[in-house]
Amino acid sequence: MRQPQHEPMTGAPDRVTIYEVGARDGLQNEKSIVPVEVKAQFVRRMLAAGLETVEITSFVSPRWVPQLADAADLVTALGADALGTQRPVLVPNERGLDRALDLGVSSVAIFGSATETFASRNLNSTVLDQFTMFEPVAKRAKDEGLWLRAYVSMCFGDPWEGDVPIDQVVDVCARMMDLGADQLSLGDTIGVATPGHVGRLLAALAERGIGADRVAVHFHDTYGQALANSLEAIRLGVRTIDASAGGLGGCPYAKSATGNLATEDLVWALHGMGVSTGVDLEALVATSVWMAEQLGRPSPSRVVKALSGG
């Protein structure tokens, strides 16, 4: 299988961590329920391909996301592969945290909103009240010694409210980090970000004491900007990039949100730049081709298509 020609880019880091979201964010919007055995094999194949950080599932109410109703079954099926600080699960509230703790999970994520409309639709809350909801979850998680990630959605634009002021996003991010989160993930939920916008937001966060070393970025590819935005974030010091194997994903609460940045597309670019990811690209492409077969449609990833002949 062809590999990118290695031409190291001046100023590029030695290594970037890929935070793989395919098993959770990638599958959550699928209309047909994916069997838990397929999900478990998907996770194991991604781990075998060298993806060390894999977000497995979400302990959300089955009424809201039916695809993830099997969260406990999946963690149980994975056994030791589901444990450790590099196997996070999403926990929307204390009930979700209880379920995660009962199963021995040691890494969790909470999911907030930078805008009122999305907070209402996704969390049945307001921007202000979401912190009251997350505070006991975060405190208990840290008291239990868990690694905690804080997602903030709609950081670059909202389908109902339009442009989102950077100061508004920074205020929400700062409040989320004040809860004790170890990492902040900036969500471009509807894929409207551009590299200049990424730079301005990172600079504003730095001014509030949230450095790029504590930040991850999560771009959707609605306008074809996800890879460019990710590379700009890396240039500015971000070292963790969210991506989804095969480009799977969307958001069930934002209809304009299309697939995530494809992990293979990111790996191709980074390996060509001389940046290590630990990922075996051939094995990952084979995994995404296999998963596409399970879903009954081709992968949207350009690299997967190019390397698999699909």
C-alpha positions as CSV (number, residue, x, y, z in Angstrom):
1,M,0.0,0.0,0.0
2,R,1.3,3.4,-0.9
3,Q,2.5,5.6,1.9
4,P,3.1,9.4,1.8
5,Q,6.6,10.5,0.9
6,H,8.3,11.7,4.1
7,E,9.3,15.4,3.8
8,P,9.6,16.8,7.3
9,M,8.0,20.2,7.7
10,T,10.0,22.9,9.5
11,G,8.5,23.6,12.9
12,A,6.3,20.4,13.0
13,P,6.2,18.5,16.3
14,D,7.8,15.1,16.6
15,R,4.5,13.5,17.6
16,V,0.7,14.2,17.7
17,T,-1.8,12.3,19.7
18,I,-4.9,11.2,17.8
19,Y,-8.0,11.0,20.0
20,E,-10.1,8.5,18.1
21,V,-13.9,9.1,18.3
22,G,-15.2,6.7,15.7
23,A,-16.7,4.2,18.1
24,R,-18.8,6.9,19.9
25,D,-19.2,10.1,17.9
26,G,-18.7,8.2,14.6
27,L,-21.5,5.7,15.2
28,Q,-23.9,7.6,17.5
29,N,-26.0,9.0,14.6
30,E,-26.4,5.7,12.7
31,K,-30.1,4.9,12.1
32,S,-29.6,1.1,12.1
33,I,-28.4,-0.3,15.4
34,V,-24.9,-1.7,15.1
35,P,-24.5,-5.0,17.0
36,V,-22.3,-4.8,20.1
37,E,-20.1,-7.5,18.8
38,V,-19.3,-5.4,15.7
39,K,-18.6,-2.3,17.9
40,A,-16.2,-4.3,20.0
41,Q,-14.4,-5.6,17.0
42,F,-14.2,-2.1,15.6
43,V,-12.6,-0.9,18.8
44,R,-10.1,-3.8,18.9
45,R,-9.2,-3.3,15.3
46,M,-8.5,0.4,15.9
47,L,-6.3,-0.4,18.9
48,A,-4.4,-3.0,16.9
49,A,-3.8,-0.4,14.2
50,G,-2.0,1.7,16.8
51,L,-4.6,4.2,18.0
52,E,-3.9,4.4,21.7
53,T,-6.6,6.8,22.7
54,V,-10.1,5.5,21.7
55,E,-13.3,7.0,23.1
56,I,-15.5,3.9,23.4
57,T,-19.1,5.0,24.0
58,S,-21.5,7.2,26.0
59,F,-23.6,6.5,29.0
60,V,-26.4,8.7,27.7
61,S,-30.1,7.9,28.0
62,P,-31.1,5.3,25.3
63,R,-34.1,7.6,24.6
64,W,-31.7,10.3,23.3
65,V,-29.2,8.2,21.5
66,P,-30.6,4.7,20.9
67,Q,-27.4,3.6,19.1
68,L,-25.5,3.8,22.4
69,A,-28.0,2.0,24.6
70,D,-25.5,-0.9,24.7
71,A,-22.8,1.1,26.4
72,A,-22.5,-1.2,29.4
73,D,-22.6,-4.3,27.3
74,L,-19.8,-2.9,25.0
75,V,-17.5,-2.0,28.0
76,T,-18.1,-5.5,29.4
77,A,-17.5,-7.2,26.0
78,L,-14.2,-5.3,25.6
79,G,-13.0,-6.2,29.1
80,A,-9.5,-5.0,29.8
81,D,-9.5,-3.2,26.4
82,A,-12.0,-0.8,27.8
83,L,-10.1,0.2,30.8
84,G,-7.3,2.7,31.4
85,T,-6.9,6.4,30.9
86,Q,-6.8,6.1,27.2
87,R,-10.3,4.6,26.9
88,P,-12.7,7.4,27.7
89,V,-16.4,7.3,27.9
90,L,-18.9,10.2,27.7
91,V,-20.9,10.7,30.9
92,P,-23.7,13.4,30.6
93,N,-24.7,13.4,34.3
94,E,-24.2,11.6,37.6
95,R,-26.2,8.7,36.6
96,G,-23.9,8.1,33.7
97,L,-20.9,8.5,35.9
98,D,-22.3,5.9,38.3
99,R,-22.6,3.4,35.5
100,A,-19.1,4.1,34.3
101,L,-17.6,3.8,37.8
102,D,-19.5,0.5,38.4
103,L,-17.7,-0.9,35.3
104,G,-14.3,0.2,36.4
105,V,-13.8,3.0,33.7
106,S,-11.0,5.3,34.6
107,S,-11.4,8.1,32.0
108,V,-14.5,10.1,31.3
109,A,-15.7,13.1,29.3
110,I,-18.4,15.7,29.9
111,F,-20.1,17.6,27.0
112,G,-21.1,21.2,27.3
113,S,-22.3,23.9,24.9
114,A,-21.1,27.4,24.1
115,T,-24.6,28.5,22.9
116,E,-28.0,28.7,24.5
117,T,-29.9,27.0,21.7
118,F,-27.7,23.9,21.6
119,A,-27.6,23.8,25.4
120,S,-31.4,23.7,25.4
121,R,-31.7,21.1,22.6
122,N,-28.8,18.8,23.6
123,L,-28.7,19.2,27.4
124,N,-32.2,20.5,28.2
125,S,-30.4,23.3,30.1
126,T,-29.1,26.8,29.7
127,V,-25.5,27.7,29.3
128,L,-25.3,28.9,32.9
129,D,-27.2,25.9,34.4
130,Q,-25.0,23.4,32.6
131,F,-22.2,24.1,35.0
132,T,-24.4,23.3,38.0
133,M,-25.2,20.0,36.3
134,F,-21.6,19.2,35.5
135,E,-20.1,20.3,38.8
136,P,-20.9,17.2,40.9
137,V,-20.0,14.9,38.0
138,A,-16.6,16.6,37.7
139,K,-15.9,16.6,41.4
140,R,-16.8,13.0,41.9
141,A,-14.7,12.0,38.8
142,K,-11.7,13.8,40.2
143,D,-12.3,12.5,43.7
144,E,-12.3,9.0,42.2
145,G,-9.0,9.7,40.4
146,L,-10.4,9.7,36.9
147,W,-9.0,11.6,34.0
148,L,-11.5,14.1,32.9
149,R,-12.1,15.7,29.4
150,A,-14.4,18.7,28.8
151,Y,-16.0,19.0,25.4
152,V,-17.4,22.4,24.4
153,S,-19.6,22.2,21.3
154,M,-20.6,25.1,18.9
155,C,-17.2,26.8,19.4
156,F,-17.1,28.1,15.9
157,G,-20.7,28.6,14.8
158,D,-24.2,27.5,15.6
159,P,-26.9,26.4,13.1
160,W,-29.6,28.4,15.0
161,E,-27.7,31.4,16.3
162,G,-25.1,31.9,13.6
163,D,-21.7,33.3,14.5
164,V,-20.6,32.7,18.1
165,P,-18.6,35.5,19.7
166,I,-15.1,34.3,20.7
167,D,-15.4,35.9,24.1
168,Q,-18.6,33.8,24.7
169,V,-16.8,30.6,23.8
170,V,-13.8,31.4,26.0
171,D,-16.0,32.2,29.0
172,V,-17.7,28.8,28.7
173,C,-14.4,27.0,28.1
174,A,-12.9,28.7,31.2
175,R,-15.8,27.6,33.3
176,M,-15.5,24.0,32.1
177,M,-11.8,23.9,32.9
178,D,-12.5,25.4,36.3
179,L,-14.4,22.3,37.1
180,G,-11.1,20.4,37.1
181,A,-10.9,19.0,33.6
182,D,-7.6,17.7,32.4
183,Q,-8.2,18.5,28.8
184,L,-10.5,20.8,26.8
185,S,-11.8,19.7,23.4
186,L,-13.0,22.6,21.1
187,G,-15.9,21.4,19.0
188,D,-16.6,22.7,15.5
189,T,-19.9,20.9,15.6
190,I,-21.2,22.1,12.2
191,G,-17.9,22.3,10.4
192,V,-17.8,26.0,9.7
193,A,-14.4,26.9,11.2
194,T,-11.5,28.3,9.2
195,P,-7.8,28.5,10.1
196,G,-7.9,32.2,11.1
197,H,-10.8,31.6,13.4
198,V,-8.9,28.7,15.0
199,G,-5.9,30.9,15.6
200,R,-8.0,33.7,17.2
201,L,-9.8,31.3,19.5
202,L,-6.6,29.6,20.6
203,A,-5.0,33.0,21.3
204,A,-8.0,34.1,23.3
205,L,-7.9,30.9,25.4
206,A,-4.2,31.4,26.0
207,E,-4.9,34.9,27.3
208,R,-7.3,33.3,29.9
209,G,-4.6,30.9,31.0
210,I,-5.7,27.9,28.9
211,G,-2.6,27.0,26.9
212,A,-2.6,24.9,23.7
213,D,-1.0,22.0,25.6
214,R,-4.3,21.5,27.4
215,V,-6.4,21.8,24.3
216,A,-7.7,19.3,21.7
217,V,-9.6,20.2,18.6
218,H,-12.6,18.4,17.1
219,F,-13.5,19.4,13.6
220,H,-16.3,18.3,11.3
221,D,-15.7,18.4,7.6
222,T,-19.0,19.9,6.4
223,Y,-17.1,22.6,4.3
224,G,-14.0,20.6,3.7
225,Q,-12.0,22.5,6.3
226,A,-11.3,19.9,9.0
227,L,-7.8,18.9,8.0
228,A,-6.7,22.5,7.3
229,N,-8.0,23.6,10.6
230,S,-6.3,20.7,12.4
231,L,-3.0,21.4,10.8
232,E,-3.3,25.1,11.8
233,A,-4.0,24.1,15.4
234,I,-1.0,21.9,15.4
235,R,1.1,24.7,14.0
236,L,-0.1,26.8,17.0
237,G,0.8,24.2,19.6
238,V,-2.1,21.9,19.9
239,R,-0.9,18.3,20.2
240,T,-4.2,16.3,20.5
241,I,-6.5,16.1,17.5
242,D,-9.9,14.4,17.5
243,A,-10.6,12.2,14.5
244,S,-12.9,9.4,13.4
245,A,-11.8,6.3,11.5
246,G,-13.2,6.4,8.0
247,G,-14.7,9.9,8.6
248,L,-17.8,8.5,10.3
249,G,-20.0,10.7,12.4
250,G,-22.3,13.7,12.8
251,C,-24.4,15.1,15.6
252,P,-27.9,13.9,16.3
253,Y,-28.9,17.3,17.6
254,A,-27.4,19.5,14.7
255,K,-28.7,18.3,11.3
256,S,-26.1,20.3,9.5
257,A,-23.2,18.4,11.2
258,T,-21.7,16.0,8.7
259,G,-18.8,13.6,9.3
260,N,-15.8,14.1,11.5
261,L,-12.3,14.6,10.2
262,A,-11.2,11.2,8.9
263,T,-8.4,9.7,10.9
264,E,-6.8,8.3,7.8
265,D,-6.7,11.7,6.1
266,L,-5.0,13.2,9.2
267,V,-2.5,10.3,9.5
268,W,-1.5,10.7,5.8
269,A,-0.8,14.4,6.2
270,L,1.1,14.0,9.5
271,H,3.2,11.1,8.3
272,G,4.1,13.0,5.2
273,M,5.2,15.9,7.4
274,G,7.4,13.6,9.5
275,V,5.1,13.7,12.5
276,S,4.7,10.4,14.4
277,T,1.2,9.1,15.4
278,G,1.9,5.5,16.2
279,V,-0.7,4.5,13.7
280,D,-0.3,1.7,11.1
281,L,-2.1,3.4,8.1
282,E,-2.6,0.2,6.2
283,A,-4.3,-1.5,9.1
284,L,-6.5,1.5,9.8
285,V,-7.6,1.7,6.2
286,A,-8.5,-2.0,6.3
287,T,-10.5,-1.4,9.5
288,S,-12.4,1.5,8.0
289,V,-13.2,-0.6,4.8
290,W,-14.4,-3.4,7.1
291,M,-16.6,-1.0,9.1
292,A,-18.0,0.6,5.9
293,E,-19.1,-2.9,4.8
294,Q,-20.9,-3.4,8.2
295,L,-22.7,-0.1,7.6
296,G,-23.5,-0.9,4.0
297,R,-21.9,2.2,2.4
298,P,-18.5,3.4,1.4
299,S,-16.2,5.4,3.7
300,P,-16.2,9.1,3.0
301,S,-12.5,9.4,3.8
302,R,-10.5,10.5,0.7
303,V,-7.5,8.4,1.9
304,V,-9.5,5.3,2.5
305,K,-11.0,5.6,-1.0
306,A,-7.6,6.2,-2.6
307,L,-5.8,3.4,-0.9
308,S,-8.6,0.8,-1.0
309,G,-9.6,1.5,-4.6
310,G,-13.1,2.3,-3.4
